[in-house]
Amino acid sequence: MRFFIFGSTGDLVRNRVVPALQKLVGGGFQIYALGRRELGSEVYREYVCPEDCPSSFRNIIYYFKLDFRQDNLCTPC
């Protein structure tokens, strides 16, 4: 299952959504965080998933920058 989060760099996602998702994830679950900031997946994982976050959860989070001014919104999707 794939879960997409738009506006993924906000406090609500960091403080409420991601901790709740940690309790729900199972095998084959992937989280795609989408936002406008220039972040890579590893930097985003550090932002939303502090050191007490299990690595099995951290490894299913992927971040992609969206640019709404372009025809191809997601690079590199």
MODELLER restraints for C-alpha pairs under 7 A, 6 or more apart:
rsr = mdl.restraints
at = mdl.atoms
rsr.add(forms.Gaussian(group=physical.xy_distance, feature=features.Distance(at['CA:1:A'], at['CA:28:A']), mean=6.15, stdev=0.5))
rsr.add(forms.Gaussian(group=physical.xy_distance, feature=features.Distance(at['CA:1:A'], at['CA:29:A']), mean=4.82, stdev=0.5))
rsr.add(forms.Gaussian(group=physical.xy_distance, feature=features.Distance(at['CA:1:A'], at['CA:30:A']), mean=6.28, stdev=0.5))
rsr.add(forms.Gaussian(group=physical.xy_distance, feature=features.Distance(at['CA:2:A'], at['CA:29:A']), mean=5.94, stdev=0.5))
rsr.add(forms.Gaussian(group=physical.xy_distance, feature=features.Distance(at['CA:2:A'], at['CA:30:A']), mean=4.84, stdev=0.5))
rsr.add(forms.Gaussian(group=physical.xy_distance, feature=features.Distance(at['CA:2:A'], at['CA:31:A']), mean=5.93, stdev=0.5))
rsr.add(forms.Gaussian(group=physical.xy_distance, feature=features.Distance(at['CA:3:A'], at['CA:30:A']), mean=6.15, stdev=0.5))
rsr.add(forms.Gaussian(group=physical.xy_distance, feature=features.Distance(at['CA:3:A'], at['CA:31:A']), mean=4.81, stdev=0.5))
rsr.add(forms.Gaussian(group=physical.xy_distance, feature=features.Distance(at['CA:3:A'], at['CA:32:A']), mean=6.05, stdev=0.5))
rsr.add(forms.Gaussian(group=physical.xy_distance, feature=features.Distance(at['CA:4:A'], at['CA:31:A']), mean=6.00, stdev=0.5))
rsr.add(forms.Gaussian(group=physical.xy_distance, feature=features.Distance(at['CA:4:A'], at['CA:32:A']), mean=4.77, stdev=0.5))
rsr.add(forms.Gaussian(group=physical.xy_distance, feature=features.Distance(at['CA:4:A'], at['CA:33:A']), mean=5.94, stdev=0.5))
rsr.add(forms.Gaussian(group=physical.xy_distance, feature=features.Distance(at['CA:5:A'], at['CA:32:A']), mean=6.22, stdev=0.5))
rsr.add(forms.Gaussian(group=physical.xy_distance, feature=features.Distance(at['CA:5:A'], at['CA:33:A']), mean=4.82, stdev=0.5))
rsr.add(forms.Gaussian(group=physical.xy_distance, feature=features.Distance(at['CA:5:A'], at['CA:34:A']), mean=5.90, stdev=0.5))
rsr.add(forms.Gaussian(group=physical.xy_distance, feature=features.Distance(at['CA:6:A'], at['CA:33:A']), mean=6.39, stdev=0.5))
rsr.add(forms.Gaussian(group=physical.xy_distance, feature=features.Distance(at['CA:6:A'], at['CA:34:A']), mean=4.96, stdev=0.5))
rsr.add(forms.Gaussian(group=physical.xy_distance, feature=features.Distance(at['CA:6:A'], at['CA:35:A']), mean=6.24, stdev=0.5))
rsr.add(forms.Gaussian(group=physical.xy_distance, feature=features.Distance(at['CA:7:A'], at['CA:34:A']), mean=6.18, stdev=0.5))
rsr.add(forms.Gaussian(group=physical.xy_distance, feature=features.Distance(at['CA:7:A'], at['CA:35:A']), mean=5.13, stdev=0.5))
rsr.add(forms.Gaussian(group=physical.xy_distance, feature=features.Distance(at['CA:8:A'], at['CA:33:A']), mean=5.41, stdev=0.5))
rsr.add(forms.Gaussian(group=physical.xy_distance, feature=features.Distance(at['CA:8:A'], at['CA:34:A']), mean=5.75, stdev=0.5))
rsr.add(forms.Gaussian(group=physical.xy_distance, feature=features.Distance(at['CA:8:A'], at['CA:35:A']), mean=5.72, stdev=0.5))
rsr.add(forms.Gaussian(group=physical.xy_distance, feature=features.Distance(at['CA:9:A'], at['CA:35:A']), mean=6.65, stdev=0.5))
rsr.add(forms.Gaussian(group=physical.xy_distance, feature=features.Distance(at['CA:14:A'], at['CA:48:A']), mean=4.85, stdev=0.5))
rsr.add(forms.Gaussian(group=physical.xy_distance, feature=features.Distance(at['CA:18:A'], at['CA:48:A']), mean=6.91, stdev=0.5))
rsr.add(forms.Gaussian(group=physical.xy_distance, feature=features.Distance(at['CA:22:A'], at['CA:57:A']), mean=6.69, stdev=0.5))
rsr.add(forms.Gaussian(group=physical.xy_distance, feature=features.Distance(at['CA:30:A'], at['CA:60:A']), mean=5.00, stdev=0.5))
rsr.add(forms.Gaussian(group=physical.xy_distance, feature=features.Distance(at['CA:30:A'], at['CA:61:A']), mean=6.34, stdev=0.5))
rsr.add(forms.Gaussian(group=physical.xy_distance, feature=features.Distance(at['CA:31:A'], at['CA:60:A']), mean=5.96, stdev=0.5))
rsr.add(forms.Gaussian(group=physical.xy_distance, feature=features.Distance(at['CA:31:A'], at['CA:61:A']), mean=4.77, stdev=0.5))
rsr.add(forms.Gaussian(group=physical.xy_distance, feature=features.Distance(at['CA:31:A'], at['CA:62:A']), mean=6.19, stdev=0.5))
rsr.add(forms.Gaussian(group=physical.xy_distance, feature=features.Distance(at['CA:32:A'], at['CA:61:A']), mean=6.03, stdev=0.5))
rsr.add(forms.Gaussian(group=physical.xy_distance, feature=features.Distance(at['CA:32:A'], at['CA:62:A']), mean=4.93, stdev=0.5))
rsr.add(forms.Gaussian(group=physical.xy_distance, feature=features.Distance(at['CA:32:A'], at['CA:63:A']), mean=5.87, stdev=0.5))
rsr.add(forms.Gaussian(group=physical.xy_distance, feature=features.Distance(at['CA:33:A'], at['CA:62:A']), mean=5.97, stdev=0.5))
rsr.add(forms.Gaussian(group=physical.xy_distance, feature=features.Distance(at['CA:33:A'], at['CA:63:A']), mean=4.64, stdev=0.5))
rsr.add(forms.Gaussian(group=physical.xy_distance, feature=features.Distance(at['CA:33:A'], at['CA:64:A']), mean=6.30, stdev=0.5))
rsr.add(forms.Gaussian(group=physical.xy_distance, feature=features.Distance(at['CA:34:A'], at['CA:63:A']), mean=5.88, stdev=0.5))
rsr.add(forms.Gaussian(group=physical.xy_distance, feature=features.Distance(at['CA:34:A'], at['CA:64:A']), mean=5.08, stdev=0.5))
rsr.add(forms.Gaussian(group=physical.xy_distance, feature=features.Distance(at['CA:34:A'], at['CA:65:A']), mean=5.87, stdev=0.5))
rsr.add(forms.Gaussian(group=physical.xy_distance, feature=features.Distance(at['CA:34:A'], at['CA:66:A']), mean=6.40, stdev=0.5))
rsr.add(forms.Gaussian(group=physical.xy_distance, feature=features.Distance(at['CA:35:A'], at['CA:64:A']), mean=6.58, stdev=0.5))
rsr.add(forms.Gaussian(group=physical.xy_distance, feature=features.Distance(at['CA:35:A'], at['CA:65:A']), mean=5.10, stdev=0.5))
rsr.add(forms.Gaussian(group=physical.xy_distance, feature=features.Distance(at['CA:35:A'], at['CA:66:A']), mean=5.58, stdev=0.5))
rsr.add(forms.Gaussian(group=physical.xy_distance, feature=features.Distance(at['CA:36:A'], at['CA:65:A']), mean=5.20, stdev=0.5))
rsr.add(forms.Gaussian(group=physical.xy_distance, feature=features.Distance(at['CA:36:A'], at['CA:66:A']), mean=5.22, stdev=0.5))
rsr.add(forms.Gaussian(group=physical.xy_distance, feature=features.Distance(at['CA:36:A'], at['CA:67:A']), mean=6.39, stdev=0.5))
rsr.add(forms.Gaussian(group=physical.xy_distance, feature=features.Distance(at['CA:37:A'], at['CA:65:A']), mean=6.13, stdev=0.5))
rsr.add(forms.Gaussian(group=physical.xy_distance, feature=features.Distance(at['CA:38:A'], at['CA:65:A']), mean=6.31, stdev=0.5))
rsr.add(forms.Gaussian(group=physical.xy_distance, feature=features.Distance(at['CA:40:A'], at['CA:63:A']), mean=6.10, stdev=0.5))
rsr.add(forms.Gaussian(group=physical.xy_distance, feature=features.Distance(at['CA:41:A'], at['CA:62:A']), mean=5.02, stdev=0.5))
rsr.add(forms.Gaussian(group=physical.xy_distance, feature=features.Distance(at['CA:41:A'], at['CA:63:A']), mean=4.59, stdev=0.5))
rsr.add(forms.Gaussian(group=physical.xy_distance, feature=features.Distance(at['CA:44:A'], at['CA:63:A']), mean=6.48, stdev=0.5))
rsr.add(forms.Gaussian(group=physical.xy_distance, feature=features.Distance(at['CA:45:A'], at['CA:58:A']), mean=6.19, stdev=0.5))
rsr.add(forms.Gaussian(group=physical.xy_distance, feature=features.Distance(at['CA:45:A'], at['CA:61:A']), mean=6.76, stdev=0.5))
rsr.add(forms.Gaussian(group=physical.xy_distance, feature=features.Distance(at['CA:49:A'], at['CA:58:A']), mean=6.74, stdev=0.5))
rsr.add(forms.Gaussian(group=physical.xy_distance, feature=features.Distance(at['CA:64:A'], at['CA:74:A']), mean=6.70, stdev=0.5))
rsr.add(forms.Gaussian(group=physical.xy_distance, feature=features.Distance(at['CA:64:A'], at['CA:75:A']), mean=6.97, stdev=0.5))
rsr.add(forms.Gaussian(group=physical.xy_distance, feature=features.Distance(at['CA:65:A'], at['CA:74:A']), mean=6.29, stdev=0.5))
rsr.add(forms.Gaussian(group=physical.xy_distance, feature=features.Distance(at['CA:65:A'], at['CA:75:A']), mean=6.59, stdev=0.5))
rsr.add(forms.Gaussian(group=physical.xy_distance, feature=features.Distance(at['CA:66:A'], at['CA:73:A']), mean=5.29, stdev=0.5))
rsr.add(forms.Gaussian(group=physical.xy_distance, feature=features.Distance(at['CA:66:A'], at['CA:74:A']), mean=4.90, stdev=0.5))
rsr.add(forms.Gaussian(group=physical.xy_distance, feature=features.Distance(at['CA:66:A'], at['CA:75:A']), mean=6.92, stdev=0.5))
rsr.add(forms.Gaussian(group=physical.xy_distance, feature=features.Distance(at['CA:67:A'], at['CA:73:A']), mean=5.19, stdev=0.5))
rsr.add(forms.Gaussian(group=physical.xy_distance, feature=features.Distance(at['CA:67:A'], at['CA:74:A']), mean=6.72, stdev=0.5))
